[in-house]
Amino acid sequence: MRRWVAASRRAVLSGLFFTGVVSTGVAGAADTAWTASKCGSEPQAPAVKAATVAQYNESVDRVTAYEKAARVYNTCVAAQANREETAISQDASARISHIHAGSAAVQSHIAASFQVLSANLATAGHKLSHH
């Protein structure tokens, strides 16, 4: 019996440790999630109470108000996300263009050097073949 109790304690403690690790990982990921700071707080869904007709009617009103607020909030979040994503995309595109232009300039310079070197070698080879 004692072994089972000890084994169960270890299992429970291991489970708690694992749960703590998973929970911490999830909480850490949620802490770094993007938020639409210009949109305020997300509206909270109301509780639905339906024990009486009056409670049901109040719940319908709260759900309707929530729906309106949630739609406004969602529209704001989508607009802010779109603006930020577009800005990031434009910045990345400009940075990529800068890198591409530099790379293309190096490739052009090397190609031009090879053309000059090849022409010089051809000329020198042609002169030496007559000797």
C-alpha positions in Angstrom: 0.0 0.0 0.0 2.8 2.4 0.9 4.5 1.9 -2.5 1.3 2.8 -4.3 0.9 6.0 -2.2 4.5 6.9 -2.9 4.1 6.1 -6.6 0.9 8.1 -6.8 2.5 11.1 -5.1 5.4 11.0 -7.6 2.9 10.7 -10.5 0.9 13.6 -9.1 4.1 15.7 -8.6 5.3 14.8 -12.0 2.0 15.7 -13.5 2.0 19.1 -11.6 5.5 19.8 -12.8 4.6 18.9 -16.4 1.4 21.0 -16.2 3.4 23.9 -14.7 6.0 23.7 -17.6 3.2 23.5 -20.2 1.2 26.3 -18.6 4.3 28.5 -18.3 5.1 27.9 -21.9 1.6 28.8 -23.0 1.5 31.9 -20.7 4.8 33.0 -22.0 3.6 32.7 -25.6 0.4 34.6 -24.7 2.4 37.4 -23.0 4.3 38.1 -26.3 1.3 38.0 -28.5 0.6 41.0 -30.7 -2.2 43.3 -29.6 -4.1 46.1 -31.2 -3.1 48.7 -28.8 -5.1 51.5 -30.5 -8.3 49.5 -30.2 -8.7 49.4 -26.5 -9.7 46.3 -24.7 -11.5 43.3 -26.2 -15.1 43.3 -25.0 -15.9 40.4 -22.7 -18.7 38.0 -23.6 -21.5 38.3 -21.0 -22.9 35.4 -19.0 -26.3 34.2 -20.2 -28.8 33.9 -17.4 -32.1 32.3 -18.2 -33.7 31.3 -14.9 -36.5 33.8 -15.5 -38.0 35.6 -18.5 -36.6 38.9 -17.1 -33.1 37.4 -16.9 -33.4 35.9 -20.3 -34.4 39.3 -21.8 -31.5 41.0 -20.0 -29.2 38.4 -21.4 -30.5 39.0 -24.9 -29.8 42.7 -24.4 -26.3 42.1 -23.1 -25.5 39.6 -25.9 -26.7 42.1 -28.5 -24.6 44.9 -26.9 -21.6 42.5 -26.8 -22.1 41.6 -30.5 -22.0 45.3 -31.5 -19.0 46.1 -29.4 -17.2 42.9 -30.6 -17.8 43.8 -34.2 -16.4 47.3 -33.7 -13.4 45.9 -31.9 -12.8 43.3 -34.5 -13.0 45.8 -37.3 -10.4 48.0 -35.5 -8.1 45.0 -34.8 -8.2 44.0 -38.5 -7.5 47.5 -39.7 -4.6 48.0 -37.3 -3.2 44.6 -38.2 -3.4 45.4 -41.9 -1.7 48.7 -41.4 1.1 47.2 -39.4 1.5 44.2 -41.7 1.7 46.6 -44.7 4.3 48.7 -43.1 6.4 45.7 -42.2 6.0 44.3 -45.7 7.1 47.6 -47.3 10.1 47.9 -45.0 11.1 44.3 -45.8 10.7 45.0 -49.5 12.9 48.1 -49.3 15.5 46.2 -47.4 15.4 43.3 -49.9 15.7 45.7 -52.8 18.8 47.4 -51.2 20.4 44.0 -50.7 19.5 42.8 -54.2 20.9 46.0 -55.8 24.2 45.5 -53.9 24.4 41.9 -54.9 23.6 42.7 -58.6 26.3 45.4 -58.6 28.9 42.9 -57.4 27.8 40.4 -60.0 28.0 43.0 -62.8 31.4 44.2 -61.6 32.7 40.6 -61.6 31.2 39.9 -65.0 32.8 43.0 -66.4 36.1 42.1 -64.9 35.9 38.6 -66.5 35.1 40.2 -69.9 38.1 42.5 -69.7 40.4 39.7 -68.5 39.1 37.4 -71.2 39.6 40.0 -73.9 43.2 40.8 -72.6 44.1 37.1 -72.5 42.7 36.6 -76.0 44.7 39.6 -77.3 47.8 38.4 -75.6 47.3 34.9 -76.8 46.8 36.1 -80.4 50.0 38.2 -80.2 52.0 35.3 -78.8 50.7 32.8 -81.4 52.5 34.8 -84.1 55.9 34.5 -82.5 
